[in-house]
Structures are given as structure tokens and as C-alpha cells.
Amino acid sequence: METMINNYKVSCEMAKERISELLVQRRFLRSKGDTAAIRDLDLNRRIQLLYREYTDMKEIIDHLEKIQCRNT
């Protein structure tokens, strides 16, 4: 169980880092006025999906940690 929780935590961190990278890229493109590139790269959708995945993973971690506490 501990391994699974740790794996989710690592995945959460990776998603968080990727969200940050995409936000920086989107900010840069906006500052240049390049909304076409934002649209072509589908940045808004990708950021939203990663946020959703991140939130889901956090909920799973919380749930698994509660189960783990009950079993110890």
C-alpha cells in the first residue's frame, strides 16, 4: 500500500511540474500576442486535463492514506 501511495505522490509532483511548465509557456505566448499558437498547442485543454488528473490523484492519495491508517 505504501508503495502505491508513494507512486501516486510522485505522479502528482510530475503533473504539478508539467502544469507549471505549460502555464509558463502559455504566459509567454500570451505576452507575444500569439493566441494562435496557444490554440494550436491546445494549451488550455491540456492544462485543464492535468489539473483534473492532479486533483483526482490527490483524492486517491487521501483515500489510500485513510485506509492505511485504519489498517494499522
Predicted model as a PDB file, atoms N, CA, C, CB and O in Angstrom, pLDDT in the B-factor column:
MODEL        1                                                                  
ATOM      1  N   MET A   1       0.832  -1.193   0.000  1.00 89.00           N  
ATOM      2  CA  MET A   1       0.000   0.000   0.000  1.00 89.00           C  
ATOM      3  C   MET A   1       0.873   1.252   0.000  1.00 89.00           C  
ATOM      4  CB  MET A   1      -0.944   0.001   1.213  1.00 89.00           C  
ATOM      5  O   MET A   1       0.598   2.221  -0.708  1.00 89.00           O  
ATOM      6  N   GLU A   2       1.933   1.209   0.812  1.00 91.00           N  
ATOM      7  CA  GLU A   2       2.834   2.368   0.909  1.00 91.00           C  
ATOM      8  C   GLU A   2       3.475   2.688  -0.437  1.00 91.00           C  
ATOM      9  CB  GLU A   2       3.927   2.111   1.956  1.00 91.00           C  
ATOM     10  O   GLU A   2       3.635   3.854  -0.799  1.00 91.00           O  
ATOM     11  N   THR A   3       3.841   1.639  -1.175  1.00 94.00           N  
ATOM     12  CA  THR A   3       4.443   1.837  -2.496  1.00 94.00           C  
ATOM     13  C   THR A   3       3.467   2.508  -3.449  1.00 94.00           C  
ATOM     14  CB  THR A   3       4.906   0.502  -3.079  1.00 94.00           C  
ATOM     15  O   THR A   3       3.840   3.400  -4.212  1.00 94.00           O  
ATOM     16  N   MET A   4       2.219   2.073  -3.398  1.00 94.00           N  
ATOM     17  CA  MET A   4       1.206   2.660  -4.275  1.00 94.00           C  
ATOM     18  C   MET A   4       0.998   4.141  -3.944  1.00 94.00           C  
ATOM     19  CB  MET A   4      -0.127   1.892  -4.149  1.00 94.00           C  
ATOM     20  O   MET A   4       0.903   4.976  -4.842  1.00 94.00           O  
ATOM     21  N   ILE A   5       0.930   4.452  -2.664  1.00 95.00           N  
ATOM     22  CA  ILE A   5       0.760   5.838  -2.239  1.00 95.00           C  
ATOM     23  C   ILE A   5       1.941   6.684  -2.707  1.00 95.00           C  
ATOM     24  CB  ILE A   5       0.612   5.921  -0.707  1.00 95.00           C  
ATOM     25  O   ILE A   5       1.756   7.783  -3.230  1.00 95.00           O  
ATOM     26  N   ASN A   6       3.143   6.172  -2.519  1.00 96.00           N  
ATOM     27  CA  ASN A   6       4.344   6.909  -2.945  1.00 96.00           C  
ATOM     28  C   ASN A   6       4.362   7.119  -4.455  1.00 96.00           C  
ATOM     29  CB  ASN A   6       5.613   6.160  -2.510  1.00 96.00           C  
ATOM     30  O   ASN A   6       4.750   8.186  -4.931  1.00 96.00           O  
ATOM     31  N   ASN A   7       3.945   6.112  -5.202  1.00 96.00           N  
ATOM     32  CA  ASN A   7       3.886   6.246  -6.668  1.00 96.00           C  
ATOM     33  C   ASN A   7       2.896   7.337  -7.083  1.00 96.00           C  
ATOM     34  CB  ASN A   7       3.489   4.902  -7.316  1.00 96.00           C  
ATOM     35  O   ASN A   7       3.170   8.116  -7.996  1.00 96.00           O  
ATOM     36  N   TYR A   8       1.749   7.384  -6.409  1.00 96.00           N  
ATOM     37  CA  TYR A   8       0.782   8.441  -6.693  1.00 96.00           C  
ATOM     38  C   TYR A   8       1.359   9.811  -6.348  1.00 96.00           C  
ATOM     39  CB  TYR A   8      -0.520   8.202  -5.913  1.00 96.00           C  
ATOM     40  O   TYR A   8       1.133  10.783  -7.069  1.00 96.00           O  
ATOM     41  N   LYS A   9       2.094   9.888  -5.263  1.00 97.00           N  
ATOM     42  CA  LYS A   9       2.692  11.166  -4.866  1.00 97.00           C  
ATOM     43  C   LYS A   9       3.710  11.635  -5.900  1.00 97.00           C  
ATOM     44  CB  LYS A   9       3.359  11.042  -3.487  1.00 97.00           C  
ATOM     45  O   LYS A   9       3.774  12.822  -6.220  1.00 97.00           O  
ATOM     46  N   VAL A  10       4.504  10.705  -6.419  1.00 97.00           N  
ATOM     47  CA  VAL A  10       5.478  11.048  -7.461  1.00 97.00           C  
ATOM     48  C   VAL A  10       4.748  11.527  -8.714  1.00 97.00           C  
ATOM     49  CB  VAL A  10       6.385   9.829  -7.793  1.00 97.00           C  
ATOM     50  O   VAL A  10       5.139  12.522  -9.325  1.00 97.00           O  
ATOM     51  N   SER A  11       3.695  10.819  -9.090  1.00 97.00           N  
ATOM     52  CA  SER A  11       2.907  11.218 -10.264  1.00 97.00           C  
ATOM     53  C   SER A  11       2.274  12.587 -10.072  1.00 97.00           C  
ATOM     54  CB  SER A  11       1.821  10.184 -10.553  1.00 97.00           C  
ATOM     55  O   SER A  11       2.183  13.379 -11.010  1.00 97.00           O  
ATOM     56  N   CYS A  12       1.839  12.856  -8.851  1.00 96.00           N  
ATOM     57  CA  CYS A  12       1.247  14.158  -8.532  1.00 96.00           C  
ATOM     58  C   CYS A  12       2.276  15.265  -8.729  1.00 96.00           C  
ATOM     59  CB  CYS A  12       0.711  14.176  -7.081  1.00 96.00           C  
ATOM     60  O   CYS A  12       1.977  16.300  -9.325  1.00 96.00           O  
ATOM     61  N   GLU A  13       3.458  15.047  -8.237  1.00 97.00           N  
ATOM     62  CA  GLU A  13       4.529  16.043  -8.387  1.00 97.00           C  
ATOM     63  C   GLU A  13       4.865  16.272  -9.853  1.00 97.00           C  
ATOM     64  CB  GLU A  13       5.787  15.599  -7.627  1.00 97.00           C  
ATOM     65  O   GLU A  13       5.084  17.408 -10.274  1.00 97.00           O  
ATOM     66  N   MET A  14       4.904  15.199 -10.624  1.00 97.00           N  
ATOM     67  CA  MET A  14       5.202  15.317 -12.050  1.00 97.00           C  
ATOM     68  C   MET A  14       4.112  16.114 -12.761  1.00 97.00           C  
ATOM     69  CB  MET A  14       5.349  13.925 -12.689  1.00 97.00           C  
ATOM     70  O   MET A  14       4.410  16.954 -13.610  1.00 97.00           O  
ATOM     71  N   ALA A  15       2.860  15.853 -12.420  1.00 97.00           N  
ATOM     72  CA  ALA A  15       1.747  16.593 -13.026  1.00 97.00           C  
ATOM     73  C   ALA A  15       1.831  18.065 -12.647  1.00 97.00           C  
ATOM     74  CB  ALA A  15       0.386  16.001 -12.585  1.00 97.00           C  
ATOM     75  O   ALA A  15       1.611  18.939 -13.486  1.00 97.00           O  
ATOM     76  N   LYS A  16       2.147  18.339 -11.387  1.00 97.00           N  
ATOM     77  CA  LYS A  16       2.261  19.720 -10.917  1.00 97.00           C  
ATOM     78  C   LYS A  16       3.371  20.464 -11.672  1.00 97.00           C  
ATOM     79  CB  LYS A  16       2.537  19.748  -9.398  1.00 97.00           C  
ATOM     80  O   LYS A  16       3.200  21.618 -12.066  1.00 97.00           O  
ATOM     81  N   GLU A  17       4.499  19.792 -11.865  1.00 98.00           N  
ATOM     82  CA  GLU A  17       5.605  20.401 -12.608  1.00 98.00           C  
ATOM     83  C   GLU A  17       5.210  20.674 -14.054  1.00 98.00           C  
ATOM     84  CB  GLU A  17       6.842  19.497 -12.564  1.00 98.00           C  
ATOM     85  O   GLU A  17       5.536  21.723 -14.609  1.00 98.00           O  
ATOM     86  N   ARG A  18       4.512  19.729 -14.652  1.00 98.00           N  
ATOM     87  CA  ARG A  18       4.103  19.902 -16.059  1.00 98.00           C  
ATOM     88  C   ARG A  18       3.085  21.033 -16.187  1.00 98.00           C  
ATOM     89  CB  ARG A  18       3.505  18.584 -16.621  1.00 98.00           C  
ATOM     90  O   ARG A  18       3.126  21.801 -17.148  1.00 98.00           O  
ATOM     91  N   ILE A  19       2.180  21.135 -15.225  1.00 98.00           N  
ATOM     92  CA  ILE A  19       1.219  22.239 -15.228  1.00 98.00           C  
ATOM     93  C   ILE A  19       1.971  23.564 -15.200  1.00 98.00           C  
ATOM     94  CB  ILE A  19       0.247  22.134 -14.022  1.00 98.00           C  
ATOM     95  O   ILE A  19       1.651  24.486 -15.950  1.00 98.00           O  
ATOM     96  N   SER A  20       2.970  23.649 -14.329  1.00 98.00           N  
ATOM     97  CA  SER A  20       3.768  24.882 -14.227  1.00 98.00           C  
ATOM     98  C   SER A  20       4.454  25.206 -15.544  1.00 98.00           C  
ATOM     99  CB  SER A  20       4.816  24.753 -13.115  1.00 98.00           C  
ATOM    100  O   SER A  20       4.472  26.360 -15.972  1.00 98.00           O  
ATOM    101  N   GLU A  21       5.017  24.193 -16.185  1.00 98.00           N  
ATOM    102  CA  GLU A  21       5.694  24.411 -17.463  1.00 98.00           C  
ATOM    103  C   GLU A  21       4.714  24.925 -18.523  1.00 98.00           C  
ATOM    104  CB  GLU A  21       6.360  23.109 -17.943  1.00 98.00           C  
ATOM    105  O   GLU A  21       5.026  25.849 -19.274  1.00 98.00           O  
ATOM    106  N   LEU A  22       3.531  24.316 -18.571  1.00 98.00           N  
ATOM    107  CA  LEU A  22       2.540  24.733 -19.566  1.00 98.00           C  
ATOM    108  C   LEU A  22       2.018  26.135 -19.279  1.00 98.00           C  
ATOM    109  CB  LEU A  22       1.377  23.743 -19.602  1.00 98.00           C  
ATOM    110  O   LEU A  22       1.750  26.900 -20.206  1.00 98.00           O  
ATOM    111  N   LEU A  23       1.874  26.476 -18.005  1.00 98.00           N  
ATOM    112  CA  LEU A  23       1.433  27.825 -17.650  1.00 98.00           C  
ATOM    113  C   LEU A  23       2.465  28.872 -18.063  1.00 98.00           C  
ATOM    114  CB  LEU A  23       1.165  27.918 -16.144  1.00 98.00           C  
ATOM    115  O   LEU A  23       2.108  29.944 -18.550  1.00 98.00           O  
ATOM    116  N   VAL A  24       3.740  28.560 -17.868  1.00 98.00           N  
ATOM    117  CA  VAL A  24       4.815  29.472 -18.285  1.00 98.00           C  
ATOM    118  C   VAL A  24       4.783  29.643 -19.797  1.00 98.00           C  
ATOM    119  CB  VAL A  24       6.206  28.943 -17.829  1.00 98.00           C  
ATOM    120  O   VAL A  24       4.897  30.758 -20.308  1.00 98.00           O  
ATOM    121  N   GLN A  25       4.627  28.534 -20.505  1.00 98.00           N  
ATOM    122  CA  GLN A  25       4.573  28.593 -21.966  1.00 98.00           C  
ATOM    123  C   GLN A  25       3.382  29.442 -22.431  1.00 98.00           C  
ATOM    124  CB  GLN A  25       4.480  27.169 -22.558  1.00 98.00           C  
ATOM    125  O   GLN A  25       3.513  30.269 -23.333  1.00 98.00           O  
ATOM    126  N   ARG A  26       2.220  29.224 -21.802  1.00 98.00           N  
ATOM    127  CA  ARG A  26       1.026  29.986 -22.183  1.00 98.00           C  
ATOM    128  C   ARG A  26       1.210  31.477 -21.891  1.00 98.00           C  
ATOM    129  CB  ARG A  26      -0.211  29.450 -21.437  1.00 98.00           C  
ATOM    130  O   ARG A  26       0.833  32.321 -22.704  1.00 98.00           O  
ATOM    131  N   ARG A  27       1.787  31.799 -20.734  1.00 98.00           N  
ATOM    132  CA  ARG A  27       2.044  33.206 -20.394  1.00 98.00           C  
ATOM    133  C   ARG A  27       2.975  33.859 -21.409  1.00 98.00           C  
ATOM    134  CB  ARG A  27       2.648  33.317 -18.986  1.00 98.00           C  
ATOM    135  O   ARG A  27       2.754  34.992 -21.837  1.00 98.00           O  
ATOM    136  N   PHE A  28       4.017  33.128 -21.785  1.00 98.00           N  
ATOM    137  CA  PHE A  28       4.974  33.642 -22.763  1.00 98.00           C  
ATOM    138  C   PHE A  28       4.281  33.912 -24.097  1.00 98.00           C  
ATOM    139  CB  PHE A  28       6.137  32.649 -22.956  1.00 98.00           C  
ATOM    140  O   PHE A  28       4.463  34.972 -24.697  1.00 98.00           O  
ATOM    141  N   LEU A  29       3.491  32.951 -24.552  1.00 97.00           N  
ATOM    142  CA  LEU A  29       2.804  33.120 -25.837  1.00 97.00           C  
ATOM    143  C   LEU A  29       1.788  34.256 -25.777  1.00 97.00           C  
ATOM    144  CB  LEU A  29       2.106  31.817 -26.245  1.00 97.00           C  
ATOM    145  O   LEU A  29       1.633  35.004 -26.742  1.00 97.00           O  
ATOM    146  N   ARG A  30       1.098  34.388 -24.647  1.00 97.00           N  
ATOM    147  CA  ARG A  30       0.149  35.496 -24.495  1.00 97.00           C  
ATOM    148  C   ARG A  30       0.868  36.840 -24.532  1.00 97.00           C  
ATOM    149  CB  ARG A  30      -0.635  35.355 -23.181  1.00 97.00           C  
ATOM    150  O   ARG A  30       0.382  37.801 -25.128  1.00 97.00           O  
ATOM    151  N   SER A  31       2.036  36.891 -23.885  1.00 97.00           N  
ATOM    152  CA  SER A  31       2.774  38.161 -23.857  1.00 97.00           C  
ATOM    153  C   SER A  31       3.210  38.575 -25.257  1.00 97.00           C  
ATOM    154  CB  SER A  31       4.000  38.050 -22.940  1.00 97.00           C  
ATOM    155  O   SER A  31       3.359  39.762 -25.544  1.00 97.00           O  
ATOM    156  N   LYS A  32       3.413  37.589 -26.123  1.00 97.00           N  
ATOM    157  CA  LYS A  32       3.755  37.874 -27.519  1.00 97.00           C  
ATOM    158  C   LYS A  32       2.511  38.090 -28.376  1.00 97.00           C  
ATOM    159  CB  LYS A  32       4.589  36.737 -28.098  1.00 97.00           C  
ATOM    160  O   LYS A  32       2.619  38.445 -29.549  1.00 97.00           O  
ATOM    161  N   GLY A  33       1.333  37.878 -27.795  1.00 97.00           N  
ATOM    162  CA  GLY A  33       0.099  38.020 -28.548  1.00 97.00           C  
ATOM    163  C   GLY A  33      -0.162  36.860 -29.489  1.00 97.00           C  
ATOM    164  O   GLY A  33      -0.928  36.990 -30.444  1.00 97.00           O  
ATOM    165  N   ASP A  34       0.469  35.733 -29.225  1.00 96.00           N  
ATOM    166  CA  ASP A  34       0.374  34.583 -30.122  1.00 96.00           C  
ATOM    167  C   ASP A  34      -0.726  33.613 -29.669  1.00 96.00           C  
ATOM    168  CB  ASP A  34       1.724  33.855 -30.193  1.00 96.00           C  
ATOM    169  O   ASP A  34      -0.450  32.480 -29.275  1.00 96.00           O  
ATOM    170  N   THR A  35      -1.958  34.079 -29.736  1.00 96.00           N  
ATOM    171  CA  THR A  35      -3.078  33.231 -29.316  1.00 96.00           C  
ATOM    172  C   THR A  35      -3.284  32.047 -30.262  1.00 96.00           C  
ATOM    173  CB  THR A  35      -4.359  34.057 -29.237  1.00 96.00           C  
ATOM    174  O   THR A  35      -3.830  31.018 -29.864  1.00 96.00           O  
ATOM    175  N   ALA A  36      -2.854  32.194 -31.491  1.00 97.00           N  
ATOM    176  CA  ALA A  36      -2.978  31.080 -32.444  1.00 97.00           C  
ATOM    177  C   ALA A  36      -2.120  29.899 -31.986  1.00 97.00           C  
ATOM    178  CB  ALA A  36      -2.559  31.528 -33.875  1.00 97.00           C  
ATOM    179  O   ALA A  36      -2.549  28.750 -32.090  1.00 97.00           O  
ATOM    180  N   ALA A  37      -0.921  30.169 -31.483  1.00 97.00           N  
ATOM    181  CA  ALA A  37      -0.055  29.094 -31.006  1.00 97.00           C  
ATOM    182  C   ALA A  37      -0.655  28.421 -29.779  1.00 97.00           C  
ATOM    183  CB  ALA A  37       1.343  29.635 -30.683  1.00 97.00           C  
ATOM    184  O   ALA A  37      -0.571  27.202 -29.629  1.00 97.00           O  
ATOM    185  N   ILE A  38      -1.260  29.217 -28.904  1.00 96.00           N  
ATOM    186  CA  ILE A  38      -1.917  28.654 -27.721  1.00 96.00           C  
ATOM    187  C   ILE A  38      -3.025  27.706 -28.163  1.00 96.00           C  
ATOM    188  CB  ILE A  38      -2.489  29.779 -26.811  1.00 96.00           C  
ATOM    189  O   ILE A  38      -3.175  26.609 -27.626  1.00 96.00           O  
ATOM    190  N   ARG A  39      -3.783  28.143 -29.133  1.00 96.00           N  
ATOM    191  CA  ARG A  39      -4.875  27.321 -29.660  1.00 96.00           C  
ATOM    192  C   ARG A  39      -4.327  26.087 -30.376  1.00 96.00           C  
ATOM    193  CB  ARG A  39      -5.756  28.145 -30.620  1.00 96.00           C  
ATOM    194  O   ARG A  39      -4.834  24.982 -30.181  1.00 96.00           O  
ATOM    195  N   ASP A  40      -3.294  26.269 -31.203  1.00 97.00           N  
ATOM    196  CA  ASP A  40      -2.721  25.148 -31.951  1.00 97.00           C  
ATOM    197  C   ASP A  40      -2.124  24.090 -31.024  1.00 97.00           C  
ATOM    198  CB  ASP A  40      -1.652  25.654 -32.913  1.00 97.00           C  
ATOM    199  O   ASP A  40      -2.235  22.891 -31.282  1.00 97.00           O  
ATOM    200  N   LEU A  41      -1.495  24.543 -29.951  1.00 96.00           N  
ATOM    201  CA  LEU A  41      -0.897  23.612 -28.981  1.00 96.00           C  
ATOM    202  C   LEU A  41      -1.934  23.060 -28.007  1.00 96.00           C  
ATOM    203  CB  LEU A  41       0.219  24.308 -28.202  1.00 96.00           C  
ATOM    204  O   LEU A  41      -1.638  22.166 -27.214  1.00 96.00           O  
ATOM    205  N   ASP A  42      -3.139  23.592 -28.073  1.00 97.00           N  
ATOM    206  CA  ASP A  42      -4.242  23.150 -27.219  1.00 97.00           C  
ATOM    207  C   ASP A  42      -3.877  23.278 -25.735  1.00 97.00           C  
ATOM    208  CB  ASP A  42      -4.622  21.694 -27.548  1.00 97.00           C  
ATOM    209  O   ASP A  42      -4.208  22.420 -24.917  1.00 97.00           O  
ATOM    210  N   LEU A  43      -3.183  24.378 -25.415  1.00 97.00           N  
ATOM    211  CA  LEU A  43      -2.651  24.556 -24.062  1.00 97.00           C  
ATOM    212  C   LEU A  43      -3.734  24.627 -23.000  1.00 97.00           C  
ATOM    213  CB  LEU A  43      -1.817  25.801 -24.002  1.00 97.00           C  
ATOM    214  O   LEU A  43      -3.594  24.024 -21.936  1.00 97.00           O  
ATOM    215  N   ASN A  44      -4.797  25.344 -23.265  1.00 97.00           N  
ATOM    216  CA  ASN A  44      -5.845  25.490 -22.255  1.00 97.00           C  
ATOM    217  C   ASN A  44      -6.444  24.139 -21.872  1.00 97.00           C  
ATOM    218  CB  ASN A  44      -6.944  26.421 -22.763  1.00 97.00           C  
ATOM    219  O   ASN A  44      -6.630  23.853 -20.689  1.00 97.00           O  
ATOM    220  N   ARG A  45      -6.742  23.320 -22.857  1.00 98.00           N  
ATOM    221  CA  ARG A  45      -7.322  21.997 -22.600  1.00 98.00           C  
ATOM    222  C   ARG A  45      -6.323  21.107 -21.876  1.00 98.00           C  
ATOM    223  CB  ARG A  45      -7.767  21.332 -23.916  1.00 98.00           C  
ATOM    224  O   ARG A  45      -6.685  20.399 -20.936  1.00 98.00           O  
ATOM    225  N   ARG A  46      -5.081  21.140 -22.306  1.00 97.00           N  
ATOM    226  CA  ARG A  46      -4.055  20.311 -21.673  1.00 97.00           C  
ATOM    227  C   ARG A  46      -3.855  20.688 -20.209  1.00 97.00           C  
ATOM    228  CB  ARG A  46      -2.735  20.438 -22.427  1.00 97.00           C  
ATOM    229  O   ARG A  46      -3.693  19.816 -19.355  1.00 97.00           O  
ATOM    230  N   ILE A  47      -3.867  21.987 -19.924  1.00 98.00           N  
ATOM    231  CA  ILE A  47      -3.723  22.449 -18.543  1.00 98.00           C  
ATOM    232  C   ILE A  47      -4.916  21.985 -17.715  1.00 98.00           C  
ATOM    233  CB  ILE A  47      -3.592  23.991 -18.489  1.00 98.00           C  
ATOM    234  O   ILE A  47      -4.745  21.499 -16.598  1.00 98.00           O  
ATOM    235  N   GLN A  48      -6.115  22.131 -18.253  1.00 98.00           N  
ATOM    236  CA  GLN A  48      -7.314  21.697 -17.533  1.00 98.00           C  
ATOM    237  C   GLN A  48      -7.285  20.200 -17.251  1.00 98.00           C  
ATOM    238  CB  GLN A  48      -8.568  22.051 -18.330  1.00 98.00           C  
ATOM    239  O   GLN A  48      -7.630  19.767 -16.151  1.00 98.00           O  
ATOM    240  N   LEU A  49      -6.876  19.413 -18.234  1.00 97.00           N  
ATOM    241  CA  LEU A  49      -6.804  17.964 -18.038  1.00 97.00           C  
ATOM    242  C   LEU A  49      -5.796  17.593 -16.956  1.00 97.00           C  
ATOM    243  CB  LEU A  49      -6.437  17.271 -19.347  1.00 97.00           C  
ATOM    244  O   LEU A  49      -6.060  16.729 -16.121  1.00 97.00           O  
ATOM    245  N   LEU A  50      -4.653  18.247 -16.978  1.00 97.00           N  
ATOM    246  CA  LEU A  50      -3.645  17.967 -15.961  1.00 97.00           C  
ATOM    247  C   LEU A  50      -4.115  18.369 -14.567  1.00 97.00           C  
ATOM    248  CB  LEU A  50      -2.354  18.689 -16.296  1.00 97.00           C  
ATOM    249  O   LEU A  50      -3.849  17.665 -13.593  1.00 97.00           O  
ATOM    250  N   TYR A  51      -4.816  19.506 -14.471  1.00 97.00           N  
ATOM    251  CA  TYR A  51      -5.386  19.909 -13.187  1.00 97.00           C  
ATOM    252  C   TYR A  51      -6.360  18.849 -12.683  1.00 97.00           C  
ATOM    253  CB  TYR A  51      -6.094  21.273 -13.311  1.00 97.00           C  
ATOM    254  O   TYR A  51      -6.346  18.493 -11.504  1.00 97.00           O  
ATOM    255  N   ARG A  52      -7.200  18.351 -13.579  1.00 98.00           N  
ATOM    256  CA  ARG A  52      -8.174  17.325 -13.210  1.00 98.00           C  
ATOM    257  C   ARG A  52      -7.462  16.047 -12.751  1.00 98.00           C  
ATOM    258  CB  ARG A  52      -9.112  17.019 -14.399  1.00 98.00           C  
ATOM    259  O   ARG A  52      -7.834  15.458 -11.736  1.00 98.00           O  
ATOM    260  N   GLU A  53      -6.452  15.627 -13.491  1.00 97.00           N  
ATOM    261  CA  GLU A  53      -5.687  14.444 -13.102  1.00 97.00           C  
ATOM    262  C   GLU A  53      -5.013  14.644 -11.752  1.00 97.00           C  
ATOM    263  CB  GLU A  53      -4.641  14.114 -14.163  1.00 97.00           C  
ATOM    264  O   GLU A  53      -5.011  13.745 -10.911  1.00 97.00           O  
ATOM    265  N   TYR A  54      -4.444  15.825 -11.552  1.00 97.00           N  
ATOM    266  CA  TYR A  54      -3.776  16.143 -10.294  1.00 97.00           C  
ATOM    267  C   TYR A  54      -4.765  16.063  -9.132  1.00 97.00           C  
ATOM    268  CB  TYR A  54      -3.137  17.545 -10.361  1.00 97.00           C  
ATOM    269  O   TYR A  54      -4.466  15.469  -8.095  1.00 97.00           O  
ATOM    270  N   THR A  55      -5.931  16.657  -9.308  1.00 97.00           N  
ATOM    271  CA  THR A  55      -6.962  16.638  -8.266  1.00 97.00           C  
ATOM    272  C   THR A  55      -7.417  15.213  -7.981  1.00 97.00           C  
ATOM    273  CB  THR A  55      -8.164  17.502  -8.679  1.00 97.00           C  
ATOM    274  O   THR A  55      -7.572  14.830  -6.821  1.00 97.00           O  
ATOM    275  N   ASP A  56      -7.630  14.434  -9.024  1.00 97.00           N  
ATOM    276  CA  ASP A  56      -8.037  13.040  -8.843  1.00 97.00           C  
ATOM    277  C   ASP A  56      -6.972  12.249  -8.088  1.00 97.00           C  
ATOM    278  CB  ASP A  56      -8.314  12.383 -10.203  1.00 97.00           C  
ATOM    279  O   ASP A  56      -7.292  11.468  -7.193  1.00 97.00           O  
ATOM    280  N   MET A  57      -5.715  12.452  -8.446  1.00 97.00           N  
ATOM    281  CA  MET A  57      -4.635  11.738  -7.759  1.00 97.00           C  
ATOM    282  C   MET A  57      -4.558  12.124  -6.289  1.00 97.00           C  
ATOM    283  CB  MET A  57      -3.295  12.018  -8.439  1.00 97.00           C  
ATOM    284  O   MET A  57      -4.328  11.268  -5.434  1.00 97.00           O  
ATOM    285  N   LYS A  58      -4.750  13.415  -5.984  1.00 97.00           N  
ATOM    286  CA  LYS A  58      -4.737  13.864  -4.590  1.00 97.00           C  
ATOM    287  C   LYS A  58      -5.858  13.187  -3.797  1.00 97.00           C  
ATOM    288  CB  LYS A  58      -4.880  15.402  -4.513  1.00 97.00           C  
ATOM    289  O   LYS A  58      -5.654  12.780  -2.653  1.00 97.00           O  
ATOM    290  N   GLU A  59      -7.030  13.069  -4.401  1.00 97.00           N  
ATOM    291  CA  GLU A  59      -8.148  12.407  -3.738  1.00 97.00           C  
ATOM    292  C   GLU A  59      -7.844  10.930  -3.499  1.00 97.00           C  
ATOM    293  CB  GLU A  59      -9.425  12.556  -4.570  1.00 97.00           C  
ATOM    294  O   GLU A  59      -8.166  10.389  -2.441  1.00 97.00           O  
ATOM    295  N   ILE A  60      -7.232  10.288  -4.472  1.00 96.00           N  
ATOM    296  CA  ILE A  60      -6.873   8.874  -4.324  1.00 96.00           C  
ATOM    297  C   ILE A  60      -5.849   8.708  -3.203  1.00 96.00           C  
ATOM    298  CB  ILE A  60      -6.313   8.307  -5.655  1.00 96.00           C  
ATOM    299  O   ILE A  60      -5.960   7.790  -2.391  1.00 96.00           O  
ATOM    300  N   ILE A  61      -4.865   9.585  -3.158  1.00 97.00           N  
ATOM    301  CA  ILE A  61      -3.854   9.532  -2.092  1.00 97.00           C  
ATOM    302  C   ILE A  61      -4.522   9.671  -0.727  1.00 97.00           C  
ATOM    303  CB  ILE A  61      -2.789  10.646  -2.287  1.00 97.00           C  
ATOM    304  O   ILE A  61      -4.237   8.901   0.190  1.00 97.00           O  
ATOM    305  N   ASP A  62      -5.405  10.649  -0.596  1.00 97.00           N  
ATOM    306  CA  ASP A  62      -6.109  10.845   0.676  1.00 97.00           C  
ATOM    307  C   ASP A  62      -6.888   9.600   1.068  1.00 97.00           C  
ATOM    308  CB  ASP A  62      -7.055  12.046   0.586  1.00 97.00           C  
ATOM    309  O   ASP A  62      -6.855   9.172   2.221  1.00 97.00           O  
ATOM    310  N   HIS A  63      -7.579   9.031   0.111  1.00 96.00           N  
ATOM    311  CA  HIS A  63      -8.374   7.831   0.363  1.00 96.00           C  
ATOM    312  C   HIS A  63      -7.478   6.657   0.788  1.00 96.00           C  
ATOM    313  CB  HIS A  63      -9.187   7.455  -0.893  1.00 96.00           C  
ATOM    314  O   HIS A  63      -7.775   5.970   1.766  1.00 96.00           O  
ATOM    315  N   LEU A  64      -6.403   6.435   0.062  1.00 95.00           N  
ATOM    316  CA  LEU A  64      -5.494   5.334   0.392  1.00 95.00           C  
ATOM    317  C   LEU A  64      -4.845   5.534   1.759  1.00 95.00           C  
ATOM    318  CB  LEU A  64      -4.414   5.198  -0.682  1.00 95.00           C  
ATOM    319  O   LEU A  64      -4.665   4.576   2.512  1.00 95.00           O  
ATOM    320  N   GLU A  65      -4.497   6.765   2.074  1.00 95.00           N  
ATOM    321  CA  GLU A  65      -3.888   7.034   3.381  1.00 95.00           C  
ATOM    322  C   GLU A  65      -4.881   6.787   4.514  1.00 95.00           C  
ATOM    323  CB  GLU A  65      -3.371   8.479   3.442  1.00 95.00           C  
ATOM    324  O   GLU A  65      -4.488   6.317   5.582  1.00 95.00           O  
ATOM    325  N   LYS A  66      -6.152   7.095   4.299  1.00 94.00           N  
ATOM    326  CA  LYS A  66      -7.173   6.811   5.311  1.00 94.00           C  
ATOM    327  C   LYS A  66      -7.335   5.305   5.515  1.00 94.00           C  
ATOM    328  CB  LYS A  66      -8.519   7.438   4.907  1.00 94.00           C  
ATOM    329  O   LYS A  66      -7.458   4.828   6.643  1.00 94.00           O  
ATOM    330  N   ILE A  67      -7.332   4.579   4.424  1.00 92.00           N  
ATOM    331  CA  ILE A  67      -7.435   3.116   4.513  1.00 92.00           C  
ATOM    332  C   ILE A  67      -6.220   2.565   5.259  1.00 92.00           C  
ATOM    333  CB  ILE A  67      -7.544   2.475   3.091  1.00 92.00           C  
ATOM    334  O   ILE A  67      -6.345   1.689   6.114  1.00 92.00           O  
ATOM    335  N   GLN A  68      -5.063   3.086   4.926  1.00 90.00           N  
ATOM    336  CA  GLN A  68      -3.820   2.621   5.553  1.00 90.00           C  
ATOM    337  C   GLN A  68      -3.855   2.880   7.065  1.00 90.00           C  
ATOM    338  CB  GLN A  68      -2.590   3.326   4.912  1.00 90.00           C  
ATOM    339  O   GLN A  68      -3.432   2.034   7.852  1.00 90.00           O  
ATOM    340  N   CYS A  69      -4.353   4.034   7.458  1.00 90.00           N  
ATOM    341  CA  CYS A  69      -4.429   4.370   8.895  1.00 90.00           C  
ATOM    342  C   CYS A  69      -5.391   3.431   9.616  1.00 90.00           C  
ATOM    343  CB  CYS A  69      -4.880   5.841   9.093  1.00 90.00           C  
ATOM    344  O   CYS A  69      -5.129   3.029  10.749  1.00 90.00           O  
ATOM    345  N   ARG A  70      -6.486   3.083   8.978  1.00 90.00           N  
ATOM    346  CA  ARG A  70      -7.463   2.167   9.612  1.00 90.00           C  
ATOM    347  C   ARG A  70      -6.877   0.767   9.784  1.00 90.00           C  
ATOM    348  CB  ARG A  70      -8.760   2.088   8.768  1.00 90.00           C  
ATOM    349  O   ARG A  70      -7.217   0.062  10.734  1.00 90.00           O  
ATOM    350  N   ASN A  71      -6.002   0.368   8.872  1.00 84.00           N  
ATOM    351  CA  ASN A  71      -5.433  -0.974   8.910  1.00 84.00           C  
ATOM    352  C   ASN A  71      -4.217  -1.092   9.824  1.00 84.00           C  
ATOM    353  CB  ASN A  71      -5.056  -1.397   7.524  1.00 84.00           C  
ATOM    354  O   ASN A  71      -3.701  -2.190  10.034  1.00 84.00           O  
ATOM    355  N   THR A  72      -3.762   0.024  10.362  1.00 73.00           N  
ATOM    356  CA  THR A  72      -2.590  -0.065  11.251  1.00 73.00           C  
ATOM    357  C   THR A  72      -2.968   0.111  12.687  1.00 73.00           C  
ATOM    358  CB  THR A  72      -1.553   0.965  10.879  1.00 73.00           C  
ATOM    359  O   THR A  72      -2.104   0.064  13.563  1.00 73.00           O  
TER     360      THR A  72                                                      
ENDMDL                                                                          
END                                                                             
